[in-house]
Amino acid sequence: MSDPAIELHDVDLSLGSGAARVHILKGITASIGRGEAIGLVGPSGSGKSTLLMTMAGLERPDSGRIVIEGQDLGRLDEDGLARFRGRRIGIVFQSFHLIPTMTALENVAVPLELAGAADAFDRAAAELRAVGLGERLSHYPAQLSGGEQQRVALARALAPNPAILVADEPTGNLDETTGASIVDLVFALKRERGATLVLVTHDPGLARRCDRTIRLRSGRVEAEQAAA
């Protein structure tokens, strides 16, 4: 792979303290190319979500290196890491994580404002239109369906035009039909923008839509498989 977007070198991570400390990631090494769509698969408790959060800079490994778009995350302090993440990595969670007291427009615009974008609200409106919510700008999360809330979360993740999009079970809280429409939207926007996509999924059908899957078991890479 000549031009990786994400490089993991012998990454180890434990969480918790004392007797409750658990060794979750064990010597993870992997490389993900620019523009690739990767599915992280494996049984519950295998470390998929923790690995995703580590790639996104939300968890720091105990040892090993993580290089995103040529930037070694270990060389950044917390402020630098937050700025890098805000510019280069979009994150979609299973549980939406919208701010209930903010409208859809504000939920997307405020992170852009915090990053210093002068046109934050114009960009937020454009992103919401791109995910089919042009008529929902002034609605609060409680006034939106689960699928609409996930579309807001997707618009928020994509608004900074990140090079990397990571998604943790993005359809986990949605019914099958709504989930399928969100998946279609994720892949369409990923292709349109040339982003690298890494998603955690238990859905074999969704995993098959990726270019490649990385299977974890007990915190280790068990297998990698290209799409059929």
C-alpha positions in Angstrom: 0.0 0.0 0.0 1.9 3.1 -1.3 -0.1 5.9 0.4 -1.8 4.9 3.7 -4.3 7.1 5.4 -4.1 5.2 8.7 -1.1 3.2 10.0 -1.2 1.3 13.2 2.1 -0.1 14.5 2.0 -2.6 17.4 -0.7 -0.8 19.3 -1.5 -1.9 22.8 -4.1 -0.4 25.1 -5.5 -1.3 28.5 -8.4 0.4 30.2 -9.4 0.7 33.9 -7.1 0.6 36.9 -5.9 -1.9 39.5 -7.6 -5.2 39.5 -10.2 -3.9 37.1 -7.6 -3.1 34.4 -8.3 -4.9 31.1 -5.9 -5.4 28.3 -8.1 -4.6 25.3 -5.8 -4.1 22.2 -2.8 -6.4 21.9 -0.2 -5.6 19.3 -2.5 -4.3 16.6 -0.7 -3.6 13.3 -2.6 -2.5 10.2 -2.5 -0.2 7.3 -5.5 1.4 5.6 -5.2 3.1 2.2 -6.6 6.5 1.3 -10.1 6.3 0.1 -10.6 2.7 1.3 -13.7 1.5 3.1 -12.8 -0.8 5.9 -15.2 -2.9 8.1 -14.0 -3.8 11.6 -15.7 -7.0 12.5 -15.5 -9.7 15.2 -17.4 -10.9 18.2 -18.6 -8.5 21.0 -15.8 -7.6 23.3 -13.1 -8.2 20.7 -11.9 -4.6 20.8 -13.5 -3.2 17.6 -15.0 0.0 19.1 -11.9 0.6 21.2 -9.7 0.3 18.1 -11.9 2.7 16.3 -11.8 5.3 19.1 -8.0 4.9 19.2 -7.8 5.6 15.4 -9.9 8.7 16.0 -7.6 9.9 18.8 -10.2 9.6 21.5 -8.1 7.0 23.3 -4.4 7.0 23.6 -2.6 3.7 23.3 -0.2 2.6 26.1 2.4 1.7 23.5 2.8 1.6 19.7 2.2 4.3 17.1 -0.8 5.6 15.3 -0.2 7.7 12.2 -3.2 9.4 10.5 -2.6 11.3 7.2 1.1 11.3 8.0 0.6 12.8 11.5 1.9 10.7 14.4 -0.8 11.2 17.0 1.6 10.4 19.8 3.5 13.6 19.0 0.4 15.8 19.7 -0.6 17.2 23.1 -4.3 17.1 24.0 -5.1 20.5 22.4 -3.2 19.6 19.2 -4.9 16.3 19.1 -8.3 17.9 19.4 -7.6 20.4 16.7 -6.3 17.7 14.4 -9.3 15.5 15.0 -11.7 18.4 14.4 -10.1 19.1 11.0 -9.3 15.6 9.7 -11.5 13.0 11.4 -15.3 12.8 11.3 -16.9 10.5 13.9 -20.4 9.0 13.8 -21.6 7.2 17.0 -24.3 4.6 17.4 -26.2 6.8 19.9 -26.1 10.0 17.8 -24.7 12.2 20.6 -26.7 15.3 19.6 -27.1 18.2 22.0 -30.9 18.2 22.9 -31.1 21.9 23.5 -29.7 22.8 20.0 -31.5 22.6 16.7 -30.2 20.4 13.9 -28.6 23.5 12.4 -26.9 24.4 15.6 -25.7 20.9 16.3 -23.8 20.9 13.0 -22.7 24.5 13.0 -21.3 24.8 16.6 -18.4 22.5 16.1 -17.5 24.4 12.9 -17.7 27.7 14.9 -15.5 26.3 17.6 -13.0 25.4 14.9 -13.0 29.0 13.7 -15.1 28.7 10.5 -16.6 32.1 9.7 -19.3 30.5 7.5 -20.3 27.8 10.0 -24.1 28.2 9.7 -24.0 28.3 5.9 -21.9 25.2 5.7 -24.1 23.5 8.3 -27.2 24.2 6.3 -25.5 22.9 3.1 -24.5 19.7 4.9 -28.0 19.1 6.3 -29.4 19.6 2.8 -26.9 17.0 1.5 -28.3 14.4 3.9 -31.9 15.3 3.0 -32.8 17.4 6.0 -33.1 20.8 4.3 -36.6 21.1 5.8 -35.5 20.2 9.4 -32.9 22.9 10.1 -34.8 24.4 13.0 -36.0 21.1 14.6 -34.6 19.9 17.9 -33.4 16.3 18.3 -36.6 15.3 20.2 -38.6 16.4 17.1 -36.7 14.1 14.8 -36.9 10.4 14.1 -33.9 8.1 14.9 -33.0 8.1 11.2 -33.1 11.9 11.0 -31.0 12.2 14.1 -28.4 10.0 12.6 -28.5 12.1 9.4 -27.8 15.1 11.6 -24.9 13.3 13.2 -23.6 12.4 9.8 -23.8 16.0 8.6 -21.9 17.1 11.7 -19.2 14.5 11.1 -18.8 15.5 7.4 -19.1 19.3 7.8 -15.3 19.9 8.3 -14.7 17.8 5.1 -12.6 15.3 7.0 -10.2 13.0 5.2 -11.2 10.1 7.6 -14.7 9.1 8.6 -15.1 6.6 11.4 -18.5 5.1 12.3 -19.3 2.9 15.3 -22.3 0.7 14.5 -24.0 3.6 12.7 -27.2 1.6 12.2 -27.3 -0.1 15.6 -30.2 2.0 17.0 -32.2 2.1 13.7 -34.8 -0.3 12.1 -33.7 -2.3 9.1 -35.2 0.0 6.4 -33.9 3.2 8.1 -30.5 1.7 8.7 -30.2 0.7 5.0 -30.9 4.3 3.9 -28.3 5.6 6.3 -25.7 3.1 5.0 -26.5 4.1 1.4 -26.0 7.7 2.4 -22.7 7.0 4.2 -21.2 5.2 1.2 -22.5 7.8 -1.3 -21.0 10.7 0.6 -17.8 8.8 1.2 -17.4 8.2 -2.6 -18.4 11.8 -3.4 -15.7 13.2 -1.1 -13.0 10.6 -1.5 -12.8 10.0 2.2 -11.4 7.0 4.0 -14.1 5.1 5.9 -13.6 2.8 8.8 -16.8 1.4 10.4 -17.5 -1.1 13.2 -20.4 -3.5 12.3 -21.9 -6.8 13.3 -23.9 -6.8 10.0 -22.4 -9.2 7.4 -24.2 -7.4 4.6 -22.7 -4.0 5.6 -19.3 -5.6 6.0 -19.5 -6.9 2.4 -20.0 -3.4 1.1 -16.5 -2.4 2.4 -13.4 -2.9 0.2 -11.9 -5.0 3.0 -12.6 -6.3 6.5 -10.3 -6.6 9.5 -11.5 -9.2 11.9 -10.6 -8.9 15.6 -10.7 -11.5 18.2 -9.6 -11.0 21.9 -7.9 -7.7 21.0 -5.8 -9.1 18.1 -6.1 -9.0 14.3 -7.4 -12.5 13.5 -7.7 -12.0 9.7 -8.0 -9.5 6.9 -10.1 -10.1 3.9 -10.7 -8.2 0.6 -14.2 -7.9 -0.7 -15.3 -10.8 -2.9 
